[in-house]
Amino acid sequence: MTDAAIATETRDLFSKFDPLINEREALLATGVRDPYAIVMDQVLSPTRAIIQGKETILLGTYNYMGMTFDPDVVAAGKKALDEFGAGTTGSRVLNGTYQGHKEVEDALKEFYGTSGAMVFSTGYQANLGIISTLAGKGDYVVLDADSHASIYDGCGLGNAEIVRFRHNSVEDLDKRLGRLPADALKLVVLEGVYSMLGDVAPLPEMVAAIRKHPNCMILCDEAHGMGFFGPNGRGAYEEQGVEGEIDFVVGTFSKSVGTVGGFCVSNHPKFEILRLVCRPYVFTASLPPSVVATAATSIRKLMHAGEKRAHLWKNSQRLHKGLSDLGFKLGSATPQSAIIAVILTDQMQAVAMWQTLLELGLYVNMARPPATPAGTFLLRCSLCAEHSDDQVTQIIGMFEAAGKATGAIG
């Protein structure tokens, strides 16, 4: 057998993953637990779970408003399950539109004050579907370099030209738009809150820069801003006063709403045609009746959740100050959202901190490239409106103990 034949035999479509497999095996050989294989044995509340037999504070979910155990939300899901069954077994354009799907879209239109709303089976599919359908071959999608994977994948599916600008840089956004053909159609995709560092986009300045250029439409992803920002909880774009300038808002039910699904809302007069031309909408089974019932109930309750928003801001400010005072390097100089990123020096320190915190009874998310900027390893803390004052105090104490044990702080 020739060398070429042997080489062909030992390689397959998984070979490209060998460096990552080797890195993971080397990490696990040190005795650490796999950070990406945690099982929640029992979930007790929005902020507590049993992990490997131990009660643990949850600081790594996106359950910002704590709606997963809201009694009205749970009751709505149970009622729909009894009345409509477990699933639709069809797409929205066939047999998959039930009464509940229309109700949740009506709730979204009421929540956002828009004339149109489309619900997708996941938030990922919402970005994938809307971006790929709006911007196709010959069009341009202009996006922040740190955009979420679903945004990049939407660009790829639509085959539009991708133009990146430096993260949160108004100047670079303006410059990139100025280089594009004036007659070309452009979709500018912004995110109100960025999921890794929890930083907020300067939306008024960005909108002003975009409106200097012709043929631009603006989409704002409010996955991490919905429920928390703005007088009505619509997101960072409402908080910053640019509601009238945003053409499309995309979001998810899997964060503040507390269930699963995605959506897009808009006032565009031709918005409804997207239901017939958006492939991730047309060719995907619709959400189960119980899910849309929980979402509709949750969304309507979020319209009147001012006290929850105020308590979540208090939690964010307390935790940010506590970790900063301990000497941790954080993703932002001030608390900007419900996400607080603790930056570590390398993967080994990040994993050691993560495991020590878990042993102390605190679950956070560990993030690394490619989810984070190159060379950045961090622990991402996602606060909840249901975290009590005592829990925030405990969390700060656990970080102090873990930081000293691992050398992350003095």
N, C-alpha and C positions, 0 to 999 in steps of 0.2 A: 504494500500500500504506500502510495506517495505521501510526502509531507503535506501536500495540499489537501489530499483526501483526509488525512488525520485531522488537520486543522478544521476542515469542514465538519467532520464528525463531532468534534468537541465544542463547536459553537452552535447556538440556536438563538431564537428571538429573545431569550432572556439574558443573553450574554452582556448586553449593554447595561444591565443592572448590577453586574458583578462588583464594581467598586462600592456601591451602596450596600450590597449584601455583606461584603467583607468589613466595611465600617461598622455596620450594625452588630455583626458577630463579635468583633473586637470589643465593642462597647459592652455587650451583654456578658462577655467573658470576665469583665472586671467585677461582676457580681451585682450590677445595678438591675433594677426592674425595667422592663420595656415601657418607656413613657407613652407609647402609642397603643398599648394593649390593656388599658385599665378597664375593668368591668365594674359597673355599678350594681352590686348585689341587691341593693334595696335603696330607693329614693324616698326619704322621709318628708322632705319639704323642699321648697326652692333653694334652700341654703344648706341642707344636710343630707348625707347619704351614708350607706354602709359600704365600705370598700374593704374586701378581704376581712370581714368580720369586725371592722373597727368603724365607729362613728366618725365621720369626716366632714369638716366644713367645706362647702363647695365655693371656690373662688375662680373656677375655670369654665363656667357656663356662660351662655349669652342670654340668660333668663333675667334680663335687666329689670323688668318690672314685676317679676315674681308671679306671673300669671298662670304657670303650669298647674298649680294646686288651687286656684281660685274656685270656690264652690259653684258659682254660677257657670263658669266655663266648663268645669267637669260635668255638671248636670246637663248642660246643653249637648255635650258629646254623647253622653249615655242615652239621652232621649232620641237623638238622631240615629244612633246605632240600633235602637229598638225599632224605630219607625221606617228606616230606609235601608237597613242591612249594613254589611261590612264594607262594601265597595261598589263602584259603578261599572266596572269591567268594560269601560269604553272611553273614548276621547270626548272632549267638550263639543266637537262638531258633529258627533254621532249621538250615542245614547247617554253620554256622560255629563249632561247638564241637568242637575237636580234643582229643586227649589232652593236648597242651601247654597248652591254656587251663585245663584242670582242674589241671594240675601247677603253673602259676604262681599260681593261686588258693590251692592248698594251701600253696605256699611263703609267700604273704602271710599266711595264717592262722597259720602257724608263726612267722613273723617277728614278727607283732603280737600273737600270743596271743589271737586272736579266733575266734569260731565261724563268722563269715561273711566272704566277700570277693567282690567283683565287679570284673572287669577291663573297662575301656573302651578304645577305640581311641586316645584321647589324654587327657592330664590335663585339658585344657579341657573335653572332653566329660564327664569324671567330675563336675566341679563343675556343669556345665550340667545334667546328667541328675539327679544326686542332689538338688540344691537345688530344681529345678523340679518334681520328682516329690513330694518331701516337703511342700513349702509351696505351696499353691495359692490360689485366690481366697478371700478372707476370712481367710487366715492372714497372719502377719507374719514377715518375715525381718529380723532385727536384725544389722547388720554394721558393721564399722569403715569409716570414711569412705575410708580408703586401700586398701580391698580390691581384689583383682585383678579384671581385666575379666571373667574367666570366672565369678566369683561374682556380679557385677552382672548378667551376661547370664543366669545361672541364675534370678535373681529375676524378670527380665523374661519369660522363657519360661513360668514358673509362674504369673505374674500375681498374685503375692502382694504385699502392702503392704510397702514398703521403709522401714525406719527406720535412719538412720545415727547413729553416735555418733562423737565426736572420736577421732582416732587414738590408740589405746592408753590411752584415758581410762576408768579403772574408774568414776569418779564419774559421768561422762556416760552410760556404759552403764547403770548402776544407775538413773539418773534417767529415761532413755528407756524402760526396761522398766516403771518405776513408772507411767508415763502410759498404758500400754496396758491394754485391758480384761482383767480377771483371768481371764475364761473363754476368751479367745482363745488359739489355738494358735500357738506361737512357735518359730522356729528361729533360734538365735543362731550366727552364723558367725564364727569367729576364724581367724587365721593364726598359726602358730607363729613363723615368720620372714617378714618382709616383704621383697619382692624388690627394691625400689628402694634403700632405705637400709640394708638388712640388719639392721634392728633387730628385737628379739624381744618378743613380747607378754608382759605380766605375767599369765600364765594362772591361777595359783592365786587371785589377787585377783579376776580376772574371773569365774572359776567360782563363787567365794563370792558375788559380787554377783548372778550369774544365779540361783543356787539360792535366793535370797530371794523369787523371783517364781514363780508357778504356771505350769504348762503350757509349760515351756521345755525344748527339746532343744538339745544343743550339737554342732556340727560344727566340727572343727579341720582346717584345710588345712595339711598338713605337707610340701608340695612342696619347700621349701627347708630343711627340718629333717631329713628322712629320711636315714639313713645317717651323719649327723654328730653329732646330739644324742642323749644318753641312753646308758645302759650297753649297751643292745641296738641302738642306732642308730635307734630308732623315731621320734624327733623331739623337739621342744621340750616337748611335753606329757609325755613320759616323763622328760625331764631335770628338769622342774619338779614331778614327782610327782602329776599329776592324771589318770593313766590311767583310774582307776575312774570318773571324772566325765564323760568324753567319750563321747558316744553314737555319733558317726561320725567316722572319720578318712579324709580324702581325700588322695590323693597322686598322684605321677607317676613314670613310668619314665624320663623324659627328662632327669633330673638325676643324682642319685647312682647310680641303677641303670644309667645309661649307654646306654639304648636309647629306645624310644618307647612310649607307652601311659599309661593312667591307671587309678586304682582307688579303691574305697571299702571299708573294713573296718568291722565292727561286731559287737557281741554281742547286738543286738536280736533277740528270738525270731521276729519277723515279717520279718526282713531279706530273705529269699529272694523274697518277693513282688515286690520291686522289679524283678526280671528280666522280669516280664510287663507292667509298667506304666510303665517308664522309657523314654521315647521315644528319647533319644540312644543307648540301649543296644539297643533292639529294632530300630531302623531304620538301623543302621550296620553295614557289613561288619566282621567281627571282624579282629583283628590277624593278620598272617601267622604261620605256624608257626615260622619262624626267629626272629621277634621275641619271641614268648612263651618260646621256649627260652632265648634269651639272658637275658631278664628273670628267669626262674626260677633260672637258674644264678647270676646276679649277686646276687639277693636272698639266696640261701643263703650266698653268700660274705660278704655284708655282715654277717651274724650274727656273724662272727668277725673283724671288721675293726678291732679296738681300736687296733692300731698305726697304721693309716691315719688313724683319727680323731685320734689324738694328734699325728701329724705335720701334719695339716691345721690343727689349733688352733695349733700352733707357727708355721706359715706365716702364718696370720691375724694373730697377735700381732706377728710381726716386721714384716709389711708395714704394719700400722696404725701402729706406733711409728715406722717409717721415714718414712712420708708425713707423719705429724703433726710429727715433728722438723724436716722440711723446710719446714713452714709451710703445708701444704695444709689447707683446711677440709674435714673429713670428716663423714659422715652421722651418726656416733655418737662420743661422747667416748671410748669404750672398744671394743675389738673384741668384737662380739657374735655373729658368725656368719662364714661363709666369704665373705660379700659385704662389700666395703668401697667406699663411695661417696665420690668426690671431687667436692665441690661447686664449680662455677665461677660466675663473675659473670653471664654471659649466653651466648647461643647462639654468638656469634662466638668467644669465648674457648674454649668447650667444643669447638667444631669444630677450632679451631687446635691445641689440646692433643691432641685425638684424632689428627689427621693427623700431627703431629710425632712422637707416640709410634709410629704405624704406620711412619713413615719410619725410625725408630730400631730397628724390629724388634719392636714390642710391640703386640698387638691387645687393645683393651678395647672395651666397649660404651658408646656415647654415648646418653644418655637425655634426653628432653625432655617437656614436657606434650603430650598428656594422660597419658602413662605415669607422669610424675612429678607431685608437687604443683605447683600453679600457680606459674609464675615460677621454677621450679627446673630448672637444667641441670646435668647431672652426668656423670661418667665412672664406670661401674660395673665394679669389679674383682671377678671371681669366681675365688677361689683353688681349687686342686686338690691333693689329697693326693699327687699325683705331681710337683708342683713341687719341685725340689731346692733345697737351701740356696743354691747358687750362682745359680740362676735368680731367687730372691727378691732376692738382692743385686743382680743385673743389673736387675731391675725397678725397684728403688728408684733406682738410678743413672739409668735412662732417664727416670723421672718428674722427677728433679732437673734433667736437661738440658732436657727439654721445658718444664718449669715456668719455667725462667729464660729460655728462648728466646721464650716467649709472654707473659711478664710475669705469669704466674699466681702465681709466688713471686718474692721478691727475689733 
